[in-house]
Amino acid sequence: MQHLTKYLISATPDGYINFISEGFGGRITDAAIVEKNQYLQKLPDGCAVMADRGFKHIDHMLQKKKMYINMFT
């Protein structure tokens, strides 16, 4: 049996941590954590978000705020 807790941690371009979500257990997706924490509402419209491929399903949320995502693998 595996126990897992996931957090969303965000950092500014210069490396300062600017957001830590509450912890989520179970098999929650990265996109669901973004949505439940309303993380994108805390960011200014039009900004870029850098994320790994676990966040590929947040495009619809980004479009509402005129944001775009830079994916890395």
N, C-alpha and C positions, 0 to 999 in steps of 0.2 A: 504494500500500500504506500502511495506517495502523497505527501501533504505539501501543498504549494500555496504561497501567498504572493500575489503580484501587486506591484506599485507602478504608477506612472511618475517618473522623475524627469523634470525639464530643466535645462540649463541654457543660459544666455550664450551668445557667440564667444564671449570672453571667459566662459567656464563657471560662472556663478550659478548655483542652483536657485531657481526661482519658483519651483513648484514641486511638491511631493503630495501625491494623492493619498487617500485612505487605502488601506490594504484590502484586497479582494481575494477570497479563496475560491477554490474550485477551478472550473475550466472556462473562466471568463476570457473573452478575446481582448486584445489590446484596444480595438476600436470601441468595444463596449465600455471599457474603463474611461476612455476619452469622453464618451457621451455621458456617462453617469456622473462624472466629475464636472461637467460643463467646462472643461479645460479651454476649449477654443473660444468661449465667450470671454475669457480673461485676457485674450490677446487682441491687439489692434487689428482692424480690418486691413486687408491687403498684405499682410506679412507672409513670410515663408516659414515653413515648418520642415525641419530635417528629421527623418524617421527611418526606421528599418522596414523591411517588407511586411512585418506584422501589422502595420498600419495602413495597408493598401486599401482597406474598405472604408476610409474616412473621407473619400473624395466628395461625397454629397454634402458632408458637414462643412468642408473647406469652401466649397462653391458658394454657400450661403454667406460667407464672410469675405468673399473675393480673395481667398488665400490660395496658396499653392504649396505642394509638397515636394521636397527634394529627397528622393529615396536613395539609400545606400544599402549595400549588402554585406 
